[in-house]
Amino acid sequence: MLDLGMVARLKPEESQAFIGFLQAVGAGDGARAGRRVLAFSEDQTCVTPKAFCAAMDAFFLESCRGCAPRFAPMPSDLGPQ
C-alpha cells in the first residue's frame, strides 16, 4: 500500500521526480525509483548514488512486485457471484 496523503505544492522538477517515483514503484523498477528519490534533492549529498540505486533495485526484487494494470480486482475477476 502506498499512502499519497500529502499536502504540498511541488515545483515542476519535484513533480516530475515524484511522478517518476510513483511510476517506478508501479512498474516494480527499484533502480529507477532510486534515481527518482535522488532527483528530489537539488543539493544531492548521496556519496554513492549508484550503490543506492542498486540497493533499491535489490529491495524491489526481493520485496516489491509492482502493481497490476488495475489496482483492485474487477467483479469479473472474482468468479461466479
N, C-alpha and C positions, 0 to 999 in steps of 0.2 A: 504494500500500500504506500502510496506517495501522497503526502498531505501538502497541498499547494496553498494553504491558508495564510497567505502573506499579504500585507498591505504596504505597497511601496510603488513609487513611480520610478521606473527604470529608464536610464539613458539608453539610446539606441544600441550602443555596443553591449551594454549589460543585458538588454532584452535579447539580443542575438545569442549571447552566451547562455542565457537561461533557457531559451527555446531549444538551442542546440543540445544543452544538457538533457532536457526532457526527451528530446528525440533519441538521444543516445541511450537513455535509460529504457525507453520503449523498445529500442532495437536490441537491447542487451549488449551494447558495444561499450565495454569498460574503458578502453583506450581513448575513444572519442569523448566519453563522459569526463575522463580525467583532463583532457585538453580543454574542454569547456569550463570545468571548475577553475582551472588555472587562468582562463581568459577573464574571469570575474574581476581580477585584481589588475589595476593599472600599474602598480608598483610590485610586480611579482618578486617574491623572495624565496621561492622554492629553489633550492640549490641543485636538485636532481629531478627536473621535470620529466625526463624520460623514464626514470625509475618510478616516479609517482604514477605515471600513466600505465606502466607495466603492472604495478601493484593493483591499480584499479581494474585493469583487464583481468588479472588473476582472480580478484574478488568476484567480478561479474561472472567469470566462467564457473566459479565454484558455487556462488550463491544466488545469481540472478538468471532469469530466463527471458527477460524482455516481456513484452505483452503481446497478446494475440491481436489480430486486426480489430476485434471487438473487445471491450472491457468486461462485458458481462454476457453470460450465455443467453442466446435468444430462445424464446419458448420452443421453437422447432428443434433446438439442440437438446432439450430436456427429455425427449422421448414422448411416448403416449401420455396424454393427460387423463 
